[in-house]
């Protein structure tokens, strides 16, 4: 089960509705456009969302079912489906027009957090992370709703896929169309696996989804899910500081995979996924950016790691994660600094770097005859070709990797030794 994924406070960027409407204990009014009052609801469930099952719903019937703990509840239905929707401001505050972020499941929300609960067709959520915007909230003298309009984004069990919905009850307020996908913080991750690394299988992988999960109704920087699709999990990454302390900017060296999520004397790094894990792991990780929002929910994050599966000398998995962050990370060369080619034999060597954003790679110094260098624009490059008989010898090359982000620029260089060996007599004549 995945938990509490998205801190939407800074990432969504929804505009606060400015209509002044008092809550149940005061006067009332509505954010209107002059159109006739409308009643109806629509849900759009993203692939992998357990609550809406990846389907679209239209509900012509919306019934106000009263106040629950002082906040309005609604039933939405059509000929085959029925759901309940419950929206609440932080405890003790009136539910008025505006945007409410970091919403939690109503019954289990913490002080200061708004509440959101959607359930129906025999399905519900143990935990909720989401947000909603109220466009109209008018109340009668008895505190009951007379008109209401809102739009919500509900991540059931904290999963990345969302149930998106809009609901109008006797309201003239304009609710914007639901987006094609739920608004999410910018997020990305990269794996660069050295040849022989068990976890990454020697591949370079990118993940458009990299989101935090943790305790119920919370997300924290210690545990991450990396995915290539919203309804799938490719890898999990755990990062912990020693003695259960909060993560902070800086480098954590000499990590162990024992005790992640517990209080331990050493920093902890653990990576698993696609059916693979390690009996023991060791390495290092560096936090380049981390911040919380006003409610203590994770607001931004940027980190990199080097993980050795099995032994400290085993080939490494290099990784980088950014979530709601533009903080750049310096490039690191993940490929070897020496290689041997043979005269007359096709040769290829992959130059690997790890960073976010990915690095541009250049070759410095002249190559032997018959070889060429190509930057693939993905933080990788290839040195390849067939050395001629004139190229036999040892060459001291240099590679330069550059990361640019705004006014920030990081440059890393690697000294590289290329040996072009003589073709053996048993191999036949060398090509020229």
C-alpha positions as CSV (number, residue, x, y, z in Angstrom):
1,X,0.0,0.0,0.0
2,X,1.3,3.5,-0.8
3,X,0.7,6.3,1.6
4,X,0.4,10.1,1.6
5,X,1.9,11.2,-1.5
6,X,1.3,14.8,-2.6
7,X,1.9,18.0,-0.7
8,X,-0.2,20.2,-3.0
9,X,0.2,23.5,-1.1
10,X,3.0,25.0,-3.3
11,X,2.6,22.7,-6.3
12,X,-0.9,23.2,-7.6
13,X,-1.0,26.9,-7.8
14,X,-4.7,27.2,-7.8
15,X,-6.1,30.7,-7.4
16,X,-7.9,31.5,-4.2
17,X,-11.5,32.5,-4.8
18,X,-12.0,36.0,-3.5
19,X,-15.7,36.1,-2.9
20,X,-16.5,37.1,0.7
21,X,-19.0,34.5,2.0
22,X,-19.4,33.9,5.7
23,X,-19.7,30.5,7.3
24,X,-22.6,28.7,8.9
25,X,-22.6,31.0,11.9
26,X,-22.8,34.3,10.0
27,X,-24.5,35.9,7.0
28,X,-24.5,34.2,3.7
29,X,-24.1,34.8,0.0
30,X,-22.8,33.1,-3.2
31,X,-20.2,33.5,-5.8
32,X,-22.5,33.9,-8.8
33,X,-22.2,34.7,-12.5
34,X,-25.8,35.6,-13.2
35,X,-26.6,32.2,-14.8
36,X,-29.4,29.9,-13.6
37,X,-28.6,27.8,-10.6
38,X,-27.2,24.4,-11.5
39,X,-27.1,21.0,-9.7
40,X,-24.9,18.2,-10.9
41,X,-21.5,16.5,-10.5
42,X,-18.7,14.9,-12.6
43,X,-15.9,12.6,-11.6
44,X,-12.8,11.7,-13.6
45,X,-10.7,8.8,-12.2
46,X,-7.1,8.5,-13.4
47,X,-5.7,5.1,-14.3
48,X,-4.8,3.2,-11.2
49,X,-7.1,5.2,-8.9
50,X,-8.8,2.6,-6.7
51,X,-11.7,4.8,-5.7
52,X,-13.0,5.6,-9.2
53,X,-11.6,2.5,-10.9
54,X,-10.2,4.6,-13.7
55,X,-13.7,5.6,-15.0
56,X,-15.5,8.8,-15.8
57,X,-18.8,9.5,-14.1
58,X,-21.7,12.0,-14.6
59,X,-24.2,12.5,-11.8
60,X,-27.3,14.4,-12.6
61,X,-28.6,14.1,-9.0
62,X,-26.8,15.9,-6.1
63,X,-28.5,15.8,-2.7
64,X,-27.5,17.8,0.3
65,X,-27.6,15.3,3.1
66,X,-26.9,17.7,6.0
67,X,-24.0,18.7,8.3
68,X,-21.5,16.3,9.6
69,X,-19.4,17.6,12.5
70,X,-20.5,21.0,11.3
71,X,-19.5,20.6,7.6
72,X,-21.7,19.8,4.6
73,X,-22.1,16.4,3.0
74,X,-23.6,15.5,-0.3
75,X,-24.8,12.4,-2.1
76,X,-24.2,12.3,-5.9
77,X,-25.9,9.6,-8.0
78,X,-26.9,8.3,-11.4
79,X,-28.8,5.2,-12.5
80,X,-25.9,2.9,-11.5
81,X,-23.5,4.7,-9.2
82,X,-23.8,6.6,-5.9
83,X,-21.0,8.4,-3.9
84,X,-20.9,10.6,-0.9
85,X,-18.7,13.7,-0.8
86,X,-17.7,15.5,2.5
87,X,-15.6,18.7,2.5
88,X,-14.4,20.5,5.6
89,X,-12.3,23.5,6.6
90,X,-9.7,23.0,9.4
91,X,-11.5,22.3,12.6
92,X,-13.3,25.3,14.0
93,X,-13.0,27.4,10.8
94,X,-16.0,28.0,8.4
95,X,-16.0,26.4,5.0
96,X,-16.0,29.4,2.7
97,X,-14.8,30.0,-0.9
98,X,-11.1,29.5,-1.4
99,X,-8.5,26.8,-2.0
100,X,-7.8,24.2,0.7
101,X,-4.5,22.3,0.3
102,X,-3.0,19.3,2.1
103,X,-6.5,17.9,2.8
104,X,-6.7,14.7,4.8
105,X,-9.4,12.1,5.4
106,X,-12.1,13.9,7.4
107,X,-12.2,11.6,10.4
108,X,-8.5,11.3,10.8
109,X,-7.2,14.8,10.0
110,X,-4.8,16.6,12.2
111,X,-5.3,20.0,13.7
112,X,-5.0,22.7,11.1
113,X,-5.7,20.5,8.2
114,X,-8.8,20.6,5.9
115,X,-10.9,17.4,5.4
116,X,-11.8,15.5,2.3
117,X,-13.7,12.2,2.1
118,X,-15.2,10.6,-1.0
119,X,-16.7,7.1,-0.9
120,X,-19.2,5.0,-2.7
121,X,-20.1,2.0,-4.9
122,X,-18.7,-0.1,-2.0
123,X,-15.3,1.6,-2.0
124,X,-13.6,4.0,0.3
125,X,-10.1,5.1,1.5
126,X,-8.2,4.5,4.7
127,X,-6.1,7.6,4.0
128,X,-6.6,10.6,1.8
129,X,-4.2,13.3,0.5
130,X,-5.6,16.0,-1.7
131,X,-6.9,19.5,-2.2
132,X,-10.2,21.2,-3.1
133,X,-11.4,24.7,-4.1
134,X,-14.8,26.0,-3.0
135,X,-16.4,28.4,-5.5
136,X,-19.7,28.9,-3.7
137,X,-20.8,28.2,-0.1
138,X,-24.0,29.9,1.0
139,X,-25.9,28.9,4.2
140,X,-29.3,29.5,5.7
141,X,-30.0,30.8,9.2
142,X,-30.0,27.3,10.5
143,X,-26.5,26.7,9.2
144,X,-27.5,24.4,6.4
145,X,-26.3,24.8,2.8
146,X,-28.5,26.7,0.4
147,X,-26.0,26.7,-2.5
148,X,-22.6,25.1,-3.0
149,X,-20.0,24.5,-5.7
150,X,-16.5,22.9,-5.4
151,X,-13.8,21.0,-7.3
152,X,-11.6,18.4,-5.6
153,X,-8.5,16.2,-6.2
154,X,-8.5,13.1,-4.0
155,X,-5.5,10.7,-3.8
156,X,-7.0,7.6,-2.2
157,X,-4.5,5.8,0.1
158,X,-2.0,8.5,-0.9
159,X,-1.5,6.9,-4.4
160,X,-0.3,9.1,-7.2
161,X,-3.5,8.5,-9.4
162,X,-6.3,10.8,-8.4
163,X,-10.0,11.0,-8.4
164,X,-10.9,14.4,-9.7
165,X,-14.4,15.8,-9.3
166,X,-16.6,18.8,-9.4
167,X,-19.9,19.2,-7.6
168,X,-22.6,21.9,-7.8
169,X,-25.7,22.2,-5.7
170,X,-28.3,24.9,-6.6
171,X,-25.3,27.1,-7.5
172,X,-24.7,29.8,-10.1
173,X,-21.0,29.8,-9.6
174,X,-18.7,28.8,-12.4
175,X,-16.6,25.8,-11.8
176,X,-13.7,25.3,-14.2
177,X,-13.5,22.2,-16.3
178,X,-11.6,19.3,-14.8
179,X,-8.0,19.1,-16.2
180,X,-6.8,16.2,-18.3
181,X,-4.7,15.1,-15.4
182,X,-4.6,16.0,-11.7
183,X,-2.2,18.9,-11.0
184,X,1.0,17.5,-9.5
185,X,4.3,18.9,-8.4
186,X,7.1,18.7,-10.9
187,X,8.9,15.4,-10.3
188,X,11.5,13.2,-11.9
189,X,14.1,10.7,-11.0
190,X,17.1,9.1,-12.8
191,X,19.0,5.8,-12.3
192,X,22.4,5.2,-13.8
193,X,23.5,1.6,-13.3
194,X,27.1,0.6,-13.8
195,X,27.7,-2.6,-15.7
196,X,27.3,-5.5,-13.3
197,X,25.0,-3.7,-10.9
198,X,22.3,-6.0,-9.8
199,X,19.6,-3.5,-8.9
200,X,19.7,-1.4,-12.1
201,X,20.9,-4.2,-14.4
202,X,23.4,-1.9,-16.1
203,X,20.7,0.4,-17.6
204,X,20.0,4.1,-17.6
205,X,16.4,4.7,-16.5
206,X,14.3,7.8,-16.1
207,X,11.1,8.1,-14.0
208,X,8.6,10.8,-14.7
209,X,6.9,10.0,-11.4
210,X,8.9,10.3,-8.1
211,X,6.7,10.9,-5.1
212,X,7.1,10.7,-1.3
213,X,5.0,8.4,1.0
214,X,5.0,7.8,4.7
215,X,2.7,7.6,7.6
216,X,-1.1,7.8,7.1
217,X,-2.1,11.2,5.8
218,X,1.5,12.3,5.7
219,X,4.3,12.4,3.2
220,X,7.9,12.7,4.2
221,X,11.3,12.8,2.5
222,X,12.4,9.4,3.8
223,X,10.5,7.1,1.5
224,X,10.0,7.4,-2.3
225,X,8.2,5.6,-5.0
226,X,9.6,5.9,-8.5
227,X,7.3,5.0,-11.4
228,X,7.1,5.2,-15.2
229,X,3.3,5.1,-15.1
230,X,0.7,6.4,-12.6
231,X,-0.7,2.9,-11.9
232,X,2.6,1.2,-11.3
233,X,5.6,1.1,-8.9
234,X,9.0,0.5,-10.4
235,X,11.3,1.1,-7.4
236,X,11.2,2.3,-3.8
237,X,14.0,4.3,-2.2
238,X,14.4,4.8,1.5
239,X,16.7,7.5,3.0
240,X,17.1,8.0,6.7
241,X,19.4,10.2,8.9
242,X,21.0,8.6,12.0
243,X,19.1,8.4,15.3
244,X,15.7,9.0,13.6
245,X,16.7,12.7,13.0
246,X,15.0,14.7,10.2
247,X,16.9,14.8,6.9
248,X,18.8,18.0,6.4
249,X,21.0,19.5,3.7
250,X,24.3,17.7,3.4
251,X,26.0,14.4,2.6
252,X,25.3,11.2,4.6
253,X,28.2,8.7,4.1
254,X,28.9,5.1,5.2
255,X,25.2,4.2,4.9
256,X,23.7,0.8,5.8
257,X,20.4,-0.7,4.7
258,X,19.6,-1.9,8.2
259,X,17.0,0.0,10.2
260,X,15.5,2.3,7.6
261,X,12.4,3.8,9.2
262,X,13.8,3.1,12.7
263,X,16.3,4.8,15.0
264,X,19.8,3.7,14.1
265,X,23.3,5.0,14.6
266,X,24.2,5.1,10.9
267,X,22.4,6.8,8.0
268,X,20.3,4.3,6.0
269,X,19.9,3.8,2.2
270,X,17.8,1.1,0.7
271,X,16.7,0.6,-2.9
272,X,14.5,-2.2,-4.3
273,X,12.2,-2.8,-7.2
274,X,11.2,-4.8,-10.2
275,X,11.5,-8.0,-8.1
276,X,15.1,-7.2,-7.1
277,X,16.5,-6.3,-3.7
278,X,19.8,-6.6,-1.8
279,X,20.8,-8.6,1.3
280,X,23.1,-5.8,2.2
281,X,23.6,-2.3,0.8
282,X,26.1,0.5,1.4
283,X,26.8,3.9,-0.1
284,X,26.2,7.6,0.3
285,X,23.5,10.1,-0.3
286,X,23.4,13.9,-0.5
287,X,20.4,16.2,0.2
288,X,20.6,19.3,-2.1
289,X,17.2,20.7,-1.3
290,X,14.5,20.1,1.2
291,X,11.6,22.2,2.7
292,X,8.2,21.9,4.4
293,X,5.1,24.0,3.9
294,X,3.2,25.8,6.7
295,X,1.4,22.7,7.8
296,X,4.6,20.6,8.0
297,X,4.0,18.7,4.8
298,X,7.0,18.1,2.5
299,X,7.1,21.0,0.0
300,X,10.2,20.4,-2.1
301,X,13.1,17.9,-2.3
302,X,16.2,17.2,-4.3
303,X,18.8,14.4,-3.5
304,X,21.2,12.0,-5.1
305,X,22.7,8.7,-4.0
306,X,25.2,6.0,-4.8
307,X,24.2,2.5,-3.7
308,X,26.4,-0.6,-3.8
309,X,24.3,-3.9,-3.7
310,X,26.1,-6.7,-1.9
311,X,29.5,-5.2,-1.0
312,X,31.1,-1.8,-0.9
313,X,33.2,-2.7,-3.9
314,X,30.3,-4.0,-6.0
315,X,29.2,-2.0,-9.1
316,X,27.1,1.0,-8.1
317,X,23.6,2.3,-8.8
318,X,23.7,6.1,-9.1
319,X,20.3,7.8,-8.5
320,X,18.9,11.3,-8.4
321,X,15.4,12.5,-7.3
322,X,13.7,15.9,-7.6
323,X,10.2,16.6,-6.3
324,X,8.7,20.1,-6.7
325,X,12.2,21.4,-6.9
326,X,14.4,23.1,-9.5
327,X,17.6,22.7,-7.4
328,X,20.3,21.4,-9.7
329,X,22.7,18.6,-8.7
330,X,26.3,18.5,-9.9
331,X,27.1,15.8,-12.5
332,X,29.0,12.7,-11.5
333,X,30.7,10.3,-13.8
334,X,29.4,6.8,-13.3
335,X,31.5,5.1,-16.1
336,X,35.0,3.7,-15.8
337,X,38.0,6.0,-16.5
338,X,39.8,3.6,-18.8
339,X,39.0,1.3,-21.7
340,X,40.9,-0.8,-24.3
341,X,40.2,-1.0,-28.0
342,X,41.8,-3.2,-30.6
343,X,43.1,-2.1,-34.0
344,X,40.7,-3.2,-36.7
345,X,38.0,-4.3,-34.2
346,X,34.7,-2.4,-33.8
347,X,34.8,-0.6,-30.4
348,X,32.1,1.1,-28.3
349,X,32.3,2.6,-24.8
350,X,29.4,4.3,-23.0
351,X,30.2,7.5,-21.0
352,X,27.7,7.7,-18.1
353,X,26.9,10.6,-15.9
354,X,24.3,11.1,-13.1
355,X,22.6,14.4,-12.4
356,X,19.3,16.3,-12.5
357,X,19.0,18.1,-14.9
358,X,21.0,15.7,-17.1
359,X,24.4,16.8,-18.1
360,X,25.8,17.8,-21.5
361,X,29.0,15.9,-22.2
362,X,31.9,17.0,-24.3
363,X,35.1,15.3,-25.3
364,X,38.4,17.2,-24.8
365,X,41.6,16.4,-26.7
366,X,41.9,14.7,-30.1
367,X,40.6,11.1,-30.6
368,X,42.6,8.3,-32.3
369,X,41.9,7.8,-36.0
370,X,38.8,5.8,-36.7
371,X,36.9,6.8,-33.5
372,X,34.2,9.4,-32.8
373,X,32.4,10.8,-29.8
374,X,28.6,11.4,-29.7
375,X,26.7,13.1,-26.9
376,X,23.2,11.6,-26.7
377,X,21.7,14.6,-24.7
378,X,20.5,12.3,-21.9
379,X,23.5,12.5,-19.7
380,X,25.2,9.8,-21.7
381,X,27.6,9.7,-24.6
382,X,29.3,7.1,-26.7
383,X,32.9,6.7,-27.8
384,X,32.9,4.3,-30.7
385,X,34.4,3.3,-34.1
386,X,37.0,1.0,-35.5
387,X,40.6,2.0,-34.7
388,X,43.0,2.0,-37.6
389,X,46.5,0.6,-37.5
390,X,47.8,4.2,-37.2
391,X,46.0,4.6,-33.9
392,X,47.8,2.0,-31.9
393,X,49.0,3.5,-28.6
394,X,47.8,5.0,-25.3
395,X,45.7,8.2,-25.3
396,X,45.0,10.5,-22.4
397,X,41.5,12.0,-23.0
398,X,39.2,14.2,-20.9
399,X,35.5,14.3,-20.7
400,X,33.6,17.3,-19.4
401,X,30.0,17.1,-18.1
402,X,28.1,20.4,-17.6
403,X,24.8,21.0,-15.8
404,X,23.1,24.4,-16.2
405,X,20.0,25.6,-14.3
406,X,19.2,29.3,-14.4
407,X,22.4,31.1,-13.3
408,X,23.8,28.0,-11.7
409,X,26.4,26.0,-13.6
410,X,28.2,22.8,-12.4
411,X,31.1,21.3,-14.3
412,X,32.8,17.9,-13.7
413,X,35.7,16.5,-15.7
414,X,37.1,13.0,-16.0
415,X,40.5,12.0,-17.1
416,X,40.1,9.0,-19.4
417,X,42.8,6.6,-20.6
418,X,42.2,4.9,-23.9
419,X,44.5,2.0,-24.9
420,X,44.5,1.0,-28.5
421,X,46.1,-2.4,-28.7
422,X,47.7,-4.1,-31.6
423,X,45.6,-6.7,-33.3
424,X,46.8,-10.2,-32.7
425,X,48.3,-12.2,-35.6
426,X,45.6,-14.9,-35.2
427,X,42.9,-12.3,-35.8
428,X,44.0,-11.7,-39.4
429,X,45.1,-8.4,-41.1
430,X,44.0,-5.1,-39.4
431,X,41.8,-2.7,-41.3
432,X,43.2,0.7,-42.2
